[in-house]
Amino acid sequence: MNTTPIRDAYRVFLDAAATVAGTGPSTPPPGEWNADQILAHVSIVSAATIAAAANVAAGVNATYDNRVAHDSWTLDHVVTLAGGNAGLQDRIRRQGEALAAFDSAGLSDVELDTLVPARLISKGAALVDGPLRLRDILTGIADSELPGHTAQLLALIEA
């Protein structure tokens, strides 16, 4: 797989995170996450993606489920565990490097086309409740997940 899209998506996301962190605290609109919660969400989703890719590469059963990445207690707990915004940014940078390494590690087409049972939600609605190819999970991070949360971060500056 071409690792440029995933590398670029993480770079752009982290640039936005640094920009938002430099503007000081902001209050998100009602029902939205603050910057630290957005970073925690992306960190959890990235970790789940790494786990799915590692399991496929190891030849063991893999699943992909982002529900815990929407739980407010878990988000706040991950913020604390990572040491706040700067720690989350560093963690996400490393997670992006790990995902790019999976992409470039020579995963075979068979591995990339492995169907992974997936459950993905957004704002309380199920987006996916069935198998996804590992390739599509990785592509989704670069094409949808990170750009969406980049926009969400940058909207905090305007809030």
C-alpha positions in Angstrom: 0.0 0.0 0.0 1.0 3.6 -0.6 1.8 5.0 2.9 1.6 8.7 1.8 -2.1 9.2 2.5 -1.9 7.9 6.0 1.3 9.8 6.8 -0.2 13.0 5.3 -3.5 12.6 7.2 -1.7 12.2 10.5 0.6 15.2 9.8 -2.3 17.5 8.9 -4.2 16.3 11.9 -1.3 16.9 14.3 -0.6 20.3 12.7 -4.2 21.2 13.5 -3.9 19.9 17.0 -0.8 22.1 17.6 -2.6 25.1 16.2 -5.6 24.6 18.4 -3.3 24.0 21.5 -1.5 27.3 20.7 -4.8 29.3 20.9 -5.5 28.3 24.5 -8.6 26.7 25.9 -11.8 26.9 24.0 -15.3 25.9 24.8 -16.8 23.5 22.2 -20.4 23.9 21.1 -22.9 21.9 23.2 -22.6 18.2 22.6 -19.2 18.5 20.9 -15.8 17.4 22.3 -13.0 19.7 23.5 -9.6 19.4 21.8 -8.2 16.9 24.4 -11.3 14.7 23.9 -10.9 14.8 20.1 -7.2 13.8 20.5 -8.1 11.0 22.9 -10.8 9.7 20.5 -8.2 9.7 17.6 -5.7 7.9 19.9 -8.2 5.2 20.8 -9.2 4.7 17.2 -5.6 4.6 16.1 -4.8 2.0 18.8 -7.7 -0.1 17.7 -6.5 0.1 14.1 -3.0 -0.9 15.1 -4.4 -3.9 17.0 -6.5 -5.0 14.0 -3.6 -4.8 11.6 -1.3 -6.6 14.1 -3.8 -9.4 14.6 -4.2 -9.8 10.8 -0.4 -9.8 10.3 -0.1 -12.4 13.1 -2.7 -14.6 11.5 -5.1 -14.4 14.5 -8.7 -13.3 14.7 -9.1 -9.5 14.5 -12.0 -7.2 15.3 -12.5 -3.5 14.9 -14.9 -1.6 17.2 -14.8 2.1 17.9 -17.6 2.3 20.5 -15.3 2.8 23.4 -13.7 5.8 21.6 -17.0 7.6 22.1 -17.3 7.0 25.9 -16.7 10.3 27.7 -15.2 8.7 30.8 -12.8 6.7 28.7 -11.8 9.8 26.7 -11.1 11.7 29.8 -9.2 8.8 31.3 -7.0 8.5 28.1 -6.3 12.3 28.4 -5.0 11.7 31.9 -3.0 8.6 31.1 -1.3 10.4 28.2 -0.4 13.4 30.3 -2.7 15.8 28.5 -2.6 17.5 25.1 1.1 17.3 24.5 1.3 13.6 25.5 -1.7 12.8 23.3 -0.1 14.6 20.3 3.1 12.6 20.8 1.2 9.3 21.2 -0.8 10.0 18.0 2.3 10.9 16.1 3.8 7.5 17.1 0.6 5.7 16.3 0.6 7.2 12.9 4.1 6.0 12.3 3.1 2.5 13.4 0.2 2.5 11.0 2.3 3.7 8.2 4.8 1.0 9.1 2.1 -1.6 8.7 1.2 -0.2 5.4 4.8 -0.3 4.2 5.7 -3.6 6.0 4.8 -5.5 3.0 1.4 -6.8 4.2 0.2 -9.0 1.4 -2.9 -8.3 -0.7 -4.4 -11.3 1.1 -3.8 -9.7 4.5 -5.0 -6.3 3.3 -8.2 -7.9 1.9 -8.8 -9.9 5.1 -12.4 -9.3 6.3 -12.4 -7.9 9.9 -15.7 -7.9 11.9 -16.3 -4.2 12.5 -18.7 -2.0 14.4 -18.3 1.7 13.9 -20.5 4.4 15.3 -20.6 8.2 15.0 -22.8 10.5 17.1 -24.8 7.5 18.4 -25.6 6.1 14.9 -24.2 2.9 13.5 -22.1 3.5 10.4 -20.9 -0.1 10.0 -22.0 -3.3 11.6 -20.4 -6.0 9.5 -17.1 -7.0 8.0 -14.6 -4.5 6.5 -11.4 -5.3 4.6 -8.3 -4.3 6.6 -7.3 -2.2 3.5 -10.6 -0.3 3.9 -10.1 0.3 7.6 -6.6 1.8 6.9 -7.9 3.9 4.0 -10.8 5.1 6.1 -8.5 6.4 8.7 -6.6 8.5 6.1 -9.6 9.5 3.9 -12.4 10.1 6.5 -11.5 9.7 10.2 -8.6 12.0 10.4 -9.8 14.7 8.0 -13.1 14.8 9.9 -11.4 15.3 13.2 -9.0 17.8 11.7 -12.0 19.9 10.7 -13.6 19.3 14.2 -10.4 20.6 15.8 -10.1 23.7 13.6 -13.8 24.5 14.3 -12.8 25.0 18.0 -10.8 28.0 17.0 -13.9 29.6 15.5 -16.1 28.6 18.5 
